[in-house]
Amino acid sequence: MLENLSRIEVENPVDLIISQIRDLISSGKIKPGEKLPPERKLAEHFGVSRNQVREAINKLQIYGIVKVQPQSGTTVTGIGIVAIEGLITDILRIEKTDFKSLVDTRILLEKEAARLAAINRSNDDLIKMNIALNHYEGILLNDGFAIEEDLLFHLKISEASKNTVLRSLMMIITPDILKSFTNLKVCNENTNKKTIDEHRHILEMISEKNPDGAIEAMELHLKDVIEFSNK
């Protein structure tokens, strides 16, 4: 009998917060340059914790939809409606086939970003990638999970590619792929060290302006992601 019953999915409060804020921006009720209410007031209004509000705002910031400035609050950026709709992967359940398609697309973007970064990167880009990678390693070794920090390192690579369209596409499709992969993967000291070594190798190839080496290093790093999506 149980096989005839469907599992009930309860929506994550963070996804619902993101959905409502996204709708306000999409409809023009919140315009670029305007500030969101403080976290405390948002938490009271939604009936959720401040940590859940903060997580939602952090994800919105990763997508570039809002900008958080210390002591100044959270401001809506001028991002377009098409990019905002990229949050669809946060608020809707993705079918397995669609998830695999997203992963396949990510592979293409990541490899091209690494190749272009090796060609176009500046010294300033190298500094930013090193800072992001060091921060990722510190969080990963202390907590075992560093989802946002991992994403930010990859976004720094896409920034170094000097291809703004590629970077925007990365921002849209990567966060939830990365979160799903990291949450379902068994992480331990060995896998963490492996990931760190792979990141270091990618950065080394980019630093040496070796596009072919950067592609190969990124392919090796994404091997587990490909295997995960094929399960």
ABEGO torsion letter per residue (X at the ends): XAAABBBBBBBBAAAAAAAAAAAAAAAGABBBGBBBBBAAAAAAAAGBBAAAAAAAAAAAAAAGABBBBBGAEBBBBABBAAAAAAAAAAABBBBAAAAAAAAAAAAAAAAAAAAAAAAABBAAAAAAAAAAAAAAAAAAAAAGBBAAAAAAAAAAAAAAAGBAAAAAAAAAAAAAAAAAAAAABBBBAAAAAAAAAAAAAAAAAAAAGBAAAAAAAAAAAAAAAAAAAAX
